[in-house]
Amino acid sequence: MTTMTGTAVLFRVWTGDCAIDGDTHGNVIAMFPYEPFNSDARLCMSFEHAGQHGSAEPDGVIANSRPATADEAAPLLAELEGRPYGYQLHVMSRPPHPRYAATMRARKIRARQAAAGRQA
């Protein structure tokens, strides 16, 4: 959800091997719980140093990670707020309720689809 204080983000640290192609243990992930990845409201946007932007299934990320400390999140926060991304971020201390976050993603999807329909 983008607010007057910025785009909501959670910083998490992987606690296990969650990647298909390698070890992610200890890597920091920035999860944008209110930003849909595509037209599937179950997935949100995420960002990691390796891989950059991608999708995330919020429940899976939460289950396989722990909250990042401020020191752990600092390099990724600086990257996201700097060039070329320029995000204005609101760092959340805990994840939103899953149903609420999915509802907010679905609303954004519908708004994008409606805007696309008006442009066609």
FIDO-578174 format. One line per 5 residues: their letters; for each residue z, y, x of N, C-alpha, C, O. Coordinates in pm, 1 decimal. Layout:
BEGIN
a = Z Y X Z Y X Z Y X Z Y X ~ ...
REM end
This chain:
BEGIN
mttmt = 0.0 -116.4 85.3 0.0 0.0 0.0 0.0 122.1 89.6 83.0 132.8 179.9 ~ -89.4 211.8 66.5 -93.1 334.5 141.9 -11.9 437.7 66.0 -38.0 465.3 -51.1 ~ 85.3 493.5 132.9 173.0 591.2 70.7 161.4 722.2 145.5 84.1 734.1 240.6 ~ 238.9 820.8 102.3 239.4 948.9 171.4 294.4 933.2 313.5 269.1 1017.0 400.0 ~ 368.9 826.6 336.6 425.7 804.6 469.7 342.2 707.2 551.7 378.7 678.1 665.6
gtavl = 233.4 656.7 499.4 145.5 570.8 576.9 119.6 435.9 513.2 166.6 405.8 403.5 ~ 43.5 355.9 585.4 7.9 221.1 542.0 121.6 126.3 577.1 167.6 124.0 691.3 ~ 166.5 49.2 480.7 277.5 -44.3 502.0 236.3 -155.6 597.6 127.3 -211.7 586.0 ~ 324.6 -186.8 692.0 298.4 -291.2 790.5 428.5 -363.1 823.8 536.0 -303.1 827.7 ~ 415.6 -493.0 847.7 526.0 -575.3 897.5 485.2 -628.0 1033.6 373.0 -675.5 1051.2
frvwt = 575.1 -620.1 1129.4 549.7 -678.7 1260.3 631.1 -807.0 1270.5 752.5 -806.5 1250.5 ~ 563.2 -916.1 1301.8 627.2 -1047.1 1311.5 590.6 -1110.4 1445.0 489.7 -1074.9 1506.0 ~ 673.0 -1204.0 1489.5 647.1 -1278.4 1613.6 632.1 -1424.8 1576.4 720.4 -1483.4 1513.8 ~ 519.7 -1483.5 1615.3 496.7 -1624.9 1587.0 603.7 -1710.1 1655.4 637.6 -1687.1 1771.4 ~ 655.9 -1807.7 1583.2 759.0 -1895.6 1639.1 707.7 -2035.4 1665.0 782.5 -2120.3 1713.5
gdcai = 583.2 -2061.1 1634.2 526.0 -2193.7 1656.8 379.5 -2183.9 1689.2 322.9 -2074.7 1695.2 ~ 318.4 -2298.1 1710.1 174.9 -2304.1 1737.7 102.0 -2301.0 1604.3 85.5 -2404.2 1539.2 ~ 58.3 -2182.1 1563.8 -2.2 -2162.5 1431.8 -152.9 -2145.7 1437.5 -217.2 -2131.4 1333.5 ~ -209.7 -2147.0 1554.9 -354.0 -2126.7 1567.2 -425.3 -2259.1 1586.4 -370.6 -2353.1 1644.1 ~ -546.2 -2265.2 1538.0 -627.6 -2385.4 1553.7 -674.7 -2397.3 1698.0 -683.5 -2507.6 1751.9
dgdth = -704.7 -2284.4 1760.1 -767.4 -2288.5 1892.5 -673.6 -2251.6 2007.5 -721.1 -2222.0 2117.2 ~ -543.7 -2252.6 1985.8 -455.2 -2223.2 2098.1 -314.2 -2189.8 2055.3 -283.5 -2182.0 1936.3 ~ -229.1 -2170.2 2154.1 -88.9 -2142.2 2131.1 -69.3 -1995.3 2096.5 -118.4 -1907.9 2167.9 ~ 1.3 -1967.2 1988.7 31.5 -1830.7 1948.9 179.2 -1799.3 1963.7 221.2 -1687.5 1934.1 ~ 258.7 -1894.7 2008.7 403.3 -1876.2 2018.9 436.7 -1748.8 2095.8 393.0 -1730.3 2209.4
gnvia = 514.5 -1661.5 2032.7 555.9 -1537.6 2096.8 463.2 -1420.4 2076.8 499.6 -1308.0 2111.5 ~ 344.2 -1441.5 2022.0 251.7 -1330.6 1996.8 298.0 -1250.3 1876.2 354.5 -1305.4 1781.7 ~ 274.0 -1121.8 1880.0 310.4 -1032.5 1769.8 189.9 -1017.2 1677.1 76.7 -999.9 1722.2 ~ 216.7 -1023.7 1547.1 114.6 -1000.6 1444.9 159.8 -884.0 1357.9 276.1 -875.5 1318.7 ~ 67.2 -795.7 1328.7 90.1 -687.5 1233.5 28.2 -733.0 1101.8 -91.8 -759.5 1094.9
mfpye = 109.1 -741.7 999.3 61.1 -786.8 868.8 68.6 -669.2 771.5 172.6 -604.7 758.2 ~ -42.0 -642.6 704.7 -51.2 -534.2 607.0 -40.6 -596.4 467.4 -142.9 -632.3 409.2 ~ 79.7 -609.9 412.8 99.5 -690.6 292.4 30.8 -638.2 166.3 8.9 -715.0 72.5 ~ -3.5 -510.1 161.8 -66.8 -453.8 43.0 -217.1 -433.2 58.7 -282.4 -384.4 -33.5 ~ -272.7 -469.6 174.1 -414.5 -447.5 200.4 -491.1 -579.1 188.7 -472.5 -668.5 271.2
pfnsd = -576.9 -592.3 87.1 -652.1 -717.9 70.7 -753.0 -737.5 182.4 -815.2 -642.5 230.0 ~ -767.9 -863.6 223.3 -867.6 -895.8 325.9 -1006.7 -902.5 265.2 -1103.3 -853.5 323.6 ~ -1016.1 -963.0 148.4 -1144.8 -975.8 79.4 -1116.4 -977.2 -70.8 -1017.8 -917.4 -113.9 ~ -1197.2 -1041.6 -149.6 -1176.6 -1042.4 -294.2 -1074.0 -1145.3 -339.0 -1054.1 -1163.1 -459.2 ~ -1008.9 -1212.8 -246.6 -904.3 -1309.8 -277.3 -768.7 -1242.4 -255.2 -730.0 -1216.9 -141.2
arlcm = -697.2 -1213.7 -362.7 -570.9 -1139.9 -353.9 -461.0 -1217.5 -281.8 -354.5 -1162.7 -253.6 ~ -486.7 -1346.1 -251.7 -385.1 -1423.1 -178.3 -380.8 -1386.2 -30.8 -280.7 -1412.1 36.0 ~ -486.1 -1326.8 20.8 -494.7 -1294.9 163.1 -480.1 -1145.5 186.5 -532.2 -1064.0 110.4 ~ -408.5 -1110.7 293.2 -395.5 -970.1 329.5 -456.0 -947.7 467.8 -486.7 -1043.1 539.3 ~ -472.6 -822.1 504.4 -521.5 -786.0 637.2 -412.1 -810.2 739.5 -293.3 -799.3 709.4
sfeha = -453.8 -842.8 859.7 -360.2 -856.7 970.5 -428.4 -810.1 1098.0 -549.1 -786.4 1100.1 ~ -349.4 -797.1 1204.7 -404.0 -752.6 1331.9 -319.6 -811.4 1443.7 -196.7 -809.7 1437.5 ~ -386.3 -863.2 1545.7 -320.4 -912.0 1666.3 -401.4 -862.9 1785.5 -520.2 -833.1 1772.9 ~ -335.6 -854.7 1902.5 -410.0 -814.9 2023.2 -529.1 -908.2 2042.2 -641.7 -862.5 2061.9 ~ -504.3 -1038.0 2036.4 -611.2 -1137.7 2049.7 -667.1 -1163.4 1910.4 -593.6 -1204.8 1820.9
gqhgs = -792.9 -1140.0 1891.9 -853.9 -1163.9 1762.0 -871.7 -1039.4 1678.8 -957.3 -1035.8 1590.4 ~ -793.6 -938.6 1704.8 -801.5 -810.4 1635.1 -777.3 -826.6 1485.2 -684.2 -896.7 1445.5 ~ -859.9 -762.7 1400.5 -839.8 -769.5 1255.9 -878.4 -907.1 1201.6 -972.7 -970.4 1249.1 ~ -804.0 -951.1 1101.7 -833.1 -1078.7 1037.9 -754.2 -1093.1 910.5 -687.5 -999.7 866.0 ~ -762.4 -1210.4 852.3 -689.1 -1236.7 728.8 -557.2 -1304.2 761.4 -539.5 -1363.0 868.1
aepdg = -464.9 -1294.0 666.1 -336.5 -1362.0 679.7 -291.1 -1406.0 541.6 -308.4 -1333.8 443.4 ~ -233.4 -1523.8 535.0 -169.9 -1571.4 412.7 -22.5 -1536.9 430.4 46.6 -1601.8 508.9 ~ 27.5 -1434.6 358.1 160.5 -1381.2 384.7 272.9 -1484.7 388.2 357.3 -1480.6 477.6 ~ 275.2 -1576.7 293.1 382.7 -1676.7 292.5 379.0 -1762.8 418.3 483.6 -1797.6 472.9 ~ 259.7 -1796.9 464.0 245.8 -1876.2 584.8 290.8 -1800.8 708.8 354.1 -1858.1 797.5
vians = 258.2 -1672.2 714.8 300.9 -1591.6 828.6 453.5 -1582.6 831.9 515.2 -1601.8 936.7 ~ 513.2 -1553.8 717.7 659.6 -1540.2 709.6 726.8 -1671.9 748.0 826.6 -1671.8 820.0 ~ 673.3 -1783.1 700.8 733.9 -1913.7 726.9 726.0 -1953.5 873.8 809.7 -2030.2 921.3 ~ 627.0 -1902.6 946.2 604.3 -1944.3 1085.1 629.0 -1833.0 1185.9 575.7 -1835.4 1296.8 ~ 710.0 -1735.7 1146.5 736.9 -1624.1 1236.6 876.4 -1568.9 1209.1 944.4 -1608.7 1114.5
rpata = 915.3 -1477.7 1293.5 1041.7 -1406.0 1275.0 1012.2 -1257.0 1286.4 908.2 -1219.5 1340.5 ~ 1101.6 -1170.7 1236.5 1077.8 -1027.4 1250.7 1069.6 -987.8 1398.7 1146.2 -1037.5 1481.3 ~ 978.0 -899.8 1430.4 965.6 -849.2 1567.1 1068.6 -740.0 1590.1 1098.9 -662.3 1499.6 ~ 1121.9 -734.4 1710.2 1209.3 -623.6 1746.8 1122.8 -500.7 1769.4 1000.7 -511.5 1781.4 ~ 1185.5 -384.5 1775.3 1111.2 -260.9 1800.4 1038.7 -267.7 1934.9 925.5 -221.0 1947.1
deaap = 1103.6 -325.5 2034.9 1039.9 -337.7 2167.0 920.2 -431.1 2163.4 819.4 -405.0 2229.0 ~ 929.9 -540.4 2087.3 818.4 -635.0 2077.3 701.0 -573.7 2002.3 585.4 -598.0 2037.0 ~ 730.1 -494.4 1899.8 625.3 -435.9 1816.2 560.4 -313.1 1879.3 447.8 -278.2 1843.8 ~ 629.0 -247.6 1971.6 582.6 -119.2 2025.3 439.0 -120.0 2078.5 362.9 -29.8 2043.6 ~ 397.5 -217.8 2161.8 258.6 -213.3 2211.9 154.4 -223.9 2100.5 53.2 -153.8 2103.6
llael = 178.2 -310.6 2002.4 82.1 -326.3 1893.5 83.6 -203.3 1802.9 -21.5 -160.4 1755.2 ~ 200.5 -146.9 1779.1 212.0 -24.2 1700.0 133.9 88.4 1767.1 60.4 161.2 1700.4 ~ 149.1 102.9 1897.5 76.4 207.3 1970.9 -74.5 185.3 1962.4 -150.5 280.9 1946.8 ~ -118.0 60.1 1972.6 -261.4 30.6 1963.1 -316.3 67.3 1825.3 -424.1 125.9 1815.2 ~ -243.2 33.4 1720.1 -290.1 60.0 1583.9 -289.1 209.1 1549.9 -374.8 256.6 1475.3
egrpy = -193.1 282.2 1604.0 -185.9 425.2 1574.0 -275.8 508.9 1664.8 -303.3 625.3 1635.8 ~ -321.5 448.7 1775.2 -408.2 520.5 1868.0 -555.5 502.6 1834.7 -591.5 450.2 1729.2 ~ -639.4 547.3 1926.6 -784.0 532.8 1909.2 -823.8 389.5 1930.8 -761.8 324.3 2014.8 ~ -919.8 335.8 1863.9 -1004.4 398.1 1762.2 -949.9 382.8 1620.4 -1010.4 433.2 1525.9 ~ -836.3 313.9 1603.7 -789.4 279.8 1469.6 -726.8 398.1 1396.7 -764.5 427.1 1283.1
gyqlh = -633.0 466.0 1459.2 -575.0 586.9 1401.0 -494.0 566.1 1273.7 -484.9 656.3 1190.4 ~ -435.5 448.6 1258.3 -351.9 425.2 1140.4 -231.1 518.2 1141.0 -178.5 553.3 1246.6 ~ -188.7 556.9 1022.7 -58.6 619.7 1002.4 23.8 512.2 933.4 1.3 482.2 816.2 ~ 118.6 454.6 1004.9 187.5 335.2 956.5 328.9 363.3 907.8 400.1 448.8 960.5 ~ 366.0 288.7 806.5 503.2 284.1 757.0 553.1 143.6 788.8 512.1 47.1 724.2
vmsrp = 641.3 131.6 887.8 690.3 0.8 930.0 798.0 -46.2 833.2 900.9 18.9 815.1 ~ 771.7 -160.9 771.6 866.7 -220.2 676.3 965.4 -308.4 752.4 928.9 -374.1 849.9 ~ 1089.9 -309.1 707.1 1190.9 -391.7 773.8 1194.5 -533.7 718.7 1242.6 -624.8 786.1 ~ 1144.6 -553.7 597.3 1137.7 -688.8 540.7 1017.9 -698.8 447.4 969.2 -597.9 396.3 ~ 971.6 -819.2 426.0 850.7 -836.3 343.4 877.2 -804.0 196.5 988.4 -822.2 147.0
phpry = 774.0 -755.9 127.9 788.3 -732.6 -15.9 788.7 -865.9 -90.4 752.5 -969.7 -35.0 ~ 829.9 -861.1 -216.0 824.4 -982.0 -299.3 678.9 -1027.8 -305.1 589.5 -946.2 -327.6 ~ 654.3 -1157.1 -285.1 515.1 -1206.5 -280.1 432.3 -1172.3 -403.8 315.4 -1136.1 -391.0 ~ 489.2 -1182.9 -520.7 412.2 -1153.7 -642.8 375.9 -1005.5 -650.2 265.2 -970.6 -691.1 ~ 468.5 -918.8 -611.0 440.7 -775.3 -611.6 328.2 -742.1 -513.0 235.4 -668.4 -546.4
aatmr = 337.2 -796.5 -392.4 235.1 -768.9 -291.7 98.1 -818.4 -338.3 -1.9 -748.7 -320.7 ~ 92.4 -938.1 -397.6 -35.1 -991.4 -447.4 -90.3 -904.4 -559.5 -211.4 -883.4 -567.7 ~ -3.1 -853.9 -645.4 -46.6 -765.0 -753.4 -106.7 -636.7 -696.9 -209.1 -588.9 -745.7 ~ -43.8 -581.9 -595.1 -95.5 -459.9 -534.0 -231.4 -485.2 -466.9 -320.7 -400.8 -474.2 ~ -246.8 -600.8 -401.9 -376.4 -634.6 -341.4 -482.4 -651.3 -450.3 -595.2 -604.7 -434.1
arkir = -447.5 -717.1 -560.7 -543.1 -737.2 -670.4 -586.3 -603.3 -730.0 -703.1 -586.1 -764.8 ~ -495.2 -510.6 -741.9 -530.4 -377.5 -794.0 -631.4 -308.2 -703.0 -726.2 -246.1 -751.0 ~ -611.3 -318.7 -572.7 -705.1 -256.3 -478.9 -842.1 -322.8 -487.2 -944.9 -255.6 -478.5 ~ -843.2 -453.5 -503.8 -969.7 -525.5 -516.8 -1044.2 -477.3 -641.2 -1163.6 -448.2 -634.8 ~ -974.2 -469.0 -753.4 -1037.6 -421.7 -878.1 -1088.3 -278.8 -863.5 -1196.4 -246.4 -912.7
arqaa = -1012.0 -193.3 -797.0 -1054.1 -54.6 -778.4 -1180.7 -48.1 -691.4 -1270.7 31.0 -719.4 ~ -1187.7 -130.2 -587.2 -1307.0 -133.5 -501.8 -1427.9 -184.2 -578.9 -1538.2 -131.4 -564.4 ~ -1406.9 -287.9 -661.7 -1517.0 -342.8 -740.9 -1566.0 -240.9 -842.4 -1686.5 -228.1 -864.1 ~ -1473.8 -168.2 -904.8 -1512.7 -66.2 -1002.4 -1589.6 45.7 -933.2 -1689.4 94.4 -986.5 ~ -1544.5 86.6 -815.7 -1615.6 192.5 -741.4 -1754.1 146.4 -700.5 -1849.4 224.2 -705.6
agrqa = -1766.6 20.8 -660.1 -1897.4 -33.6 -622.4 -1989.2 -38.4 -743.7 -2109.2 -13.7 -731.2 ~ -1935.1 -69.4 -860.1 -2014.4 -74.7 -982.9 -2065.3 63.2 -1023.0 -2175.4 75.4 -1076.8 ~ -1986.7 166.6 -997.5 -2028.5 302.7 -1029.9 -2136.6 351.8 -935.0 -2218.6 435.6 -972.4 ~ -2137.4 300.2 -812.2 -2237.5 342.5 -714.6 -2371.6 271.7 -734.3 -2475.4 320.5 -689.7 ~ -2368.5 156.7 -801.0 -2492.4 78.8 -817.5 -2584.4 139.8 -920.7 -2692.4 86.7 -946.4
REM end
